[in-house]
Amino acid sequence: MLPSALEKAVYGVYATNAVHLAAKHGVFGFLVTREAPTGKIASELGLDEETLDRVLVLLDAFGVIERNEHGAYRVSAEMAPFLDPSSPRSVGGFLSHVMGSTVGRLPQLDGYLTDGKASVDAALPAPFEVMYKTPKLTEEFLAAMWQLTYDVSRELVPMAGLGNVRHLVDVGGASGPFCVAALEATPGLRATVFELPEVAPYVADTVERFGLQGRLDFAAGDFHRDEFPPTECVAFGYILSGWTDEAGLELLRKAHRACAPGGRVLIMDRLFDDDRRGPLPTAVMNLSMHVEAKGRHRTAAEYVGLLESAGFVDCEVHRSTQDKQLVIGLKR
Ligand SMILES: C[S@@+](CC[C@H](N)C(=O)[O-])C[C@H]1O[C@@H](n2cnc3c(N)ncnc32)[C@H](O)[C@@H]1O
């Protein structure tokens, strides 16, 4: 028998696949509303009963779902916010992205170890050329970003000091999850998503869905090539972790140029503990950033160092109860 930590590490790949399949085929959506044995779930969802049985037995053994003494499966109240597909904290979108995109890139790590990242990546397309290659991949990626960002943004916005801010620019703001949370909580605020042109229709859809005409707009641009629109606040959500210190510093310098005096920059990202021994999701995504982008995750002190190098002062660190944290820098 393997020690428990090694057991989870070795068998985790099966659990990831089982959670993904159960999410994809509506099993969690079914089980958050009622308890049921395998046969009933299989017949209602039109799934092969034997395969489903094995998937459910594994998910029960991993503690993701529970089986009662009558053989009926259920999703516990603790798991429901993350497994219910209609919940803003659902892991379904993230798992679709991991299984549809990241998993295909993980074998690159082998080559990175032997030949270095630069030489392996030289033969590969840029990350967003792949992610936005088809409408399905684009939709999956932006849905995953919405699920990772909207709910936690509602926690971060009250800590962001937006009281006197009339306009913010969300650089690489995806289809607008942070902007929507900020606009919902801050009357009188306007926001601009600064993004690759491919994302424009998805922001237009967000404006329509949330009735944000006149408050949320779109600026097409490449954050490496173009300056940011002038503003009072520049937000970076899961952006700096995608880039090296040098590229990140360049983005922060652009943010400093774009900000009015007294303006602010918001870095919203995963943080490593000071000793870089966790938390676990940050350690996982730090490896993922290596294959999906060119970046890494950092400690709060590392982000403060970058902010100060770019000219920001009076930096503050604010923590949510979730995976995304907030580091603020002010422009004098
Ligand atoms: C990891 S996602 C973060 C999305 C969002 N900020 C959040 O916190 O959920 C990175 C975003 O940066 C955008 N992006 C990537 N390269 C870009 C570039 N060169 N210029 C502008 N946006 C870019 C992508 O389209 C994507 O939406």
Ligand as a Chemical Component Dictionary entry (heavy atoms), coordinates in Angstrom:
data_LIG
# 
_chem_comp.id                   LIG 
_chem_comp.type                 NON-POLYMER 
_chem_comp.pdbx_formal_charge   0 
_chem_comp.three_letter_code    LIG 
# 
loop_
_chem_comp_atom.comp_id 
_chem_comp_atom.atom_id 
_chem_comp_atom.alt_atom_id 
_chem_comp_atom.type_symbol 
_chem_comp_atom.charge 
_chem_comp_atom.model_Cartn_x 
_chem_comp_atom.model_Cartn_y 
_chem_comp_atom.model_Cartn_z 
_chem_comp_atom.pdbx_ordinal 
LIG C1  C1  C 0  -5.333 33.725 -18.143 1  
LIG S1  S1  S 1  -6.451 34.722 -18.999 2  
LIG C2  C2  C 0  -7.006 35.824 -17.742 3  
LIG C3  C3  C 0  -8.401 36.346 -17.978 4  
LIG C4  C4  C 0  -8.942 37.316 -16.916 5  
LIG N1  N1  N 0  -8.090 38.462 -16.737 6  
LIG C5  C5  C 0  -9.150 36.607 -15.593 7  
LIG O1  O1  O 0  -8.564 37.030 -14.594 8  
LIG O2  O2  O -1 -9.911 35.644 -15.580 9  
LIG C6  C6  C 0  -5.383 35.709 -19.988 10 
LIG C7  C7  C 0  -6.124 36.669 -20.920 11 
LIG O3  O3  O 0  -5.158 37.498 -21.576 12 
LIG C8  C8  C 0  -5.551 37.680 -22.921 13 
LIG N2  N2  N 0  -4.336 37.921 -23.708 14 
LIG C9  C9  C 0  -3.342 37.024 -23.987 15 
LIG N3  N3  N 0  -2.374 37.609 -24.715 16 
LIG C10 C10 C 0  -2.760 38.907 -24.891 17 
LIG C11 C11 C 0  -2.168 40.016 -25.548 18 
LIG N4  N4  N 0  -0.986 39.895 -26.162 19 
LIG N5  N5  N 0  -2.822 41.200 -25.521 20 
LIG C12 C12 C 0  -4.036 41.329 -24.914 21 
LIG N6  N6  N 0  -4.645 40.299 -24.254 22 
LIG C13 C13 C 0  -4.016 39.114 -24.250 23 
LIG C14 C14 C 0  -6.239 36.388 -23.300 24 
LIG O4  O4  O 0  -7.134 36.578 -24.369 25 
LIG C15 C15 C 0  -6.913 35.975 -21.998 26 
LIG O5  O5  O 0  -8.248 36.379 -21.939 27 
# 
loop_
_chem_comp_bond.comp_id 
_chem_comp_bond.atom_id_1 
_chem_comp_bond.atom_id_2 
_chem_comp_bond.value_order 
_chem_comp_bond.pdbx_ordinal 
LIG C1  S1  SING 1  
LIG S1  C2  SING 2  
LIG S1  C6  SING 3  
LIG C2  C3  SING 4  
LIG C3  C4  SING 5  
LIG C4  N1  SING 6  
LIG C4  C5  SING 7  
LIG C5  O1  DOUB 8  
LIG C5  O2  SING 9  
LIG C6  C7  SING 10 
LIG C7  O3  SING 11 
LIG C7  C15 SING 12 
LIG O3  C8  SING 13 
LIG C8  N2  SING 14 
LIG C8  C14 SING 15 
LIG N2  C9  SING 16 
LIG N2  C13 SING 17 
LIG C9  N3  DOUB 18 
LIG N3  C10 SING 19 
LIG C10 C11 SING 20 
LIG C10 C13 DOUB 21 
LIG C11 N4  SING 22 
LIG C11 N5  DOUB 23 
LIG N5  C12 SING 24 
LIG C12 N6  DOUB 25 
LIG N6  C13 SING 26 
LIG C14 O4  SING 27 
LIG C14 C15 SING 28 
LIG C15 O5  SING 29 
# 
